[in-house]
Amino acid sequence: MKKKSTFSQRLLIFLLFFFLYAPIIVLIIFSFNSTKSRSVWTGFTFDWYVKLFNNSAILSALYTTLLVSVLAAVIATIAGTFAAVGLFNMKKRPRDILLQINNIPVINADIITGVSLCVLFVFLGKIFNFKLGFGTLLIAHITFNIPYVILSVMPKLRQLDKNLFEAAQDLGCTWMQAFTKVIIPEIRPGIVNGLLMAFTLSVDDFVISYFTAGSVETLSMRIYAMTKKRISPEINAISTILFVTILLLLIIINVRQAQQEKASARKRAEFENR
């Protein structure tokens, strides 16, 4: 029974990964196809990547995407870190309630977040006389990134010795010195993970950007616009680049988390052996 069960589990996992990644593998392969054919392989070429980087519309969308992603990730990381510290120092009851509220944007459908932010920006735009554009796009990305940063930083704060901050102040540190020289180094792995996660989510986002960007165009929106006209091998090329970029960032995040867990386990073992 165990062998049958193990075989069926492995078969199910194989089929799951096959249907998830087979289309992506086909897309990557045909991004190097020498013709526009989507079903017949005719030869290897980098021409579609060359044309891709000579396309001014795509390069403009790429620049906008990277600029928004970097700014949103940095601002969301700073705001999310301070928010996590503030939540951590609250009493248990209000902290648990606020953490549950923080989880709502994470599990909420992107289209609901996008539409609600669009309605809010349009309403405020009529009052303060502004339109959807780069500013609203940036605010939207910061908004949906902050909860992920908080979720990345909170576990590190829970592992923190509560007496460290007071000990630093007793030794002559000001509040800011104790925070920057004692607390920040201890929770830095969570901050970096939150930063990488925020950047990844911003680069990958389409739905929320679509509703809040106005006349500004991100890379995902550019790809969508290209698919409405015709499926070009340039789309395969840009999708491949986007997939590889996101994959590398996710690998970095997972490797960092694994290293942090090993370091924490090593510290616990050294402490227990003393």
N, C-alpha and C positions, 0 to 999 in steps of 0.2 A: 504493500500500500504506500509505503514511504517513497519507493522509487517512482511509482506512478504519479504520486503527488508532486515529487520534485521535477519530474519530466514535464508535467502539465504546467507547473509554475514557470519553468524556464521557457517553454514554448509560448506562454502568454506574454512573458516579458520581451521575448524576441519579436513577437508580432506587434507589440505595443511600440517598441523602439523602431521597428521597420516602418510602420505607418507614420510615425512622427518624423523620422529623419530621411526616409527614402526620397520624398519630394525635394527636400533641401539639397540632397546629394545630386539629384538630377539637375536642379537649377544651377548648382556650382559647376557641374561638368559642361553644361551647354552654354555657360558664360564664356567658355574658351572655344566654342564651335566657330569654324571659319565662315559659316553662312548663317542666315536668319532662320534656318530650319529649326523647329522645336521637337522634331521627332527623328531626324536622321543626322548622324555624326559624319561630318565631311572633312574634318581636319582641325588641327590645334592652332590657335592664334590669340594674340593679346590685343587685337585691333579694337575690340569693343571697350576695353579698359582705356585705351588711348583716346577713343572718341568720347568716352565718358568724361575724362578730365579735360577735354577741349570744349565741353558743353557749358556755356556760361550760366545757364539757368540752374543746372545741377550744382555747379561750384558755388553759386550764390546761396542756394538752399543748404548746402553743406556748411558754409561759413555761418549762416544763421543758426543752424542746429548746434554746431560746436560752441558758438558764443553763448546761446541761451543755456545749453547744458552745463558749461563751466560756471557761468554766473549763478545759475539756479542751484547747482550743487554746492558751491562755496557758501552762498547766503543761507541756504537751507541747513547746511551743516552747522554753521555758527548759531543760527536761531534754534535748531533742534537740540544742540548740545546744551545751551543755556536752559531751554525748556525742560530737558531731561533732568538737569541738576535741580531745577526748581520743583519738579514733580517728585523727585527722590526725597527732597527735604520736607515734603508735606506729611501730614498725618495719614495713616493708612486708609481711612475711609474716603476722604476726598481724592487721594492719589489713585485709588482703585477705580473710582468713578471716572476720573479724567483720562486714565489709561484706556478704559473701555471706549470713551468718546474718541480718543486718538486712533483706536482701531477701526472706527467706522469708515474713514476715507480709504483705508487699506483694502477692506473687503467690499467696499462700495463699487458698483459698476462704473467704468470709466465714462460711459456715455451720460450717466446721471451727473457725475462731477463736471463734465464738460458743458452740458446744457445749463446746469445751475450757475456755473461761473460765467457763462456767456450772458445769461439773463441779468446777473448781478452787474457785470461790466456795462451792459447796454443801459441799465437803469441809472448807474452812477455816471455814465457818459453823458446822459441828458442833463444831469444836475451840474456836473463839473466841466462839461463841454470837451470831451475827448472821445476818440474812436478806438475800436479794436485795432491792435497793432503789436509792435514789439514789446511795449511795456506790459500790456495785458497778458501776452504770451509768457513773459518772464514771471509775472506774479502767479499765474496759473501753475507753472512748473515748480516754483518755490512752494506753493501751497500743497501740492500732492507729494512733494519730496520730504517735507518736514516730519510727517508721521513715521516714515521709514528710518530717518536719522534717530528719532527718539527711541524706536524699537532696537536700534543697533547699539545705542549708548547705555540704555538702562541696565542690561545685564552686567556691564563692566562696573557700573555704579554700585550694583548689589554686591559685587565681589570686593568692593573697596572697604578698607578698614575705616570705620566711622571716626576713629580717634586721630587719624592722620591730620585732618584739617585743624583740629584744635591744638594738636601737638606742634604743628608748624607755627600757629599764632603765638603759642606760649614761648617759642624760641625766637620770637621777634618779627615774624613775617606779618605784613599787612594782609587784609582780606584778599586783595588782588594777587599779591605775591604767593600766598598759600594756594590760591586757586590755579595760577599759571604754572607754578614750579612743583606742586605736589599732586593736585587733583588731575590736571590735564595729562601729565605723563602716564598716570595710572590708567586713565580711560582712553588714551590715544588709539589703541587698536580698534575700539568700538567707533571712535570718531572717523578713522580712516575707512573702515568698512561702510559706515553710513555715507561718507563722501563718494566712494566708488559706486555704491548702490544708487545714490541720487543721480549721479552722472549717467549710469547705465539706463535708468528709467527715463531720463530726459531725452537721451539719444533715441530710445526705442519708441517714444510716445507718438501716437497719431491722433487718437480720438479727441483727447482734451485739447491738443494743439489745433485741431481742425475747427473747433468751436470758439477758440479764443484768440486766434492769430490775426484775424482780419485779412488785410492785404499782404501780410508777411507770409512767407512760405518756408516750411521746414523740409528736411530731406524726405521724411516719410510722406508728407503731403505732395511733394514733387513726384515721388514714385507712383502715388495714387493717381495723380493727374496724367502721368504717362501711360498707365494701364488703361485709362478710359479711352485713349485714342487707338493704341495698338500695342501688342506685346513685342517689345524690341529686345534684342540681346543686351542692350545697354541696361535694361531693367534687371536682367540676370546678373550683370556685372556689379551694379550698385547694391543689389540685394545680397550678393556674396560678400562684398566689403562690409556691409552693415552687420551681417550675421557673424562674420569672423571677429569683428570689433567687439560685439556684445559677448561672444563666446570667450574671448581672451579676458575681458573684464570679469566675467563670472568665474573663470578659472582662477584669476588673481584673488578674488574675494574668498573663494572656497579654500585655496591654498593658505591664505592668511588665517582663516578661521581654524584650519587644522593645525597650523603652527602655534597659534595662540592656545588651543586646547592642550597640545603637547607641553608647551611651556608652563601652563597652569598646573598640569598633572605632575610635572617635574618639581615645581616649587612645593606642591603639597607633599610629595614624597620626601623631599629634603627636609621639610619642616617636621614631618612625622618621625624621621630618623634621628632627629637631634635629641 
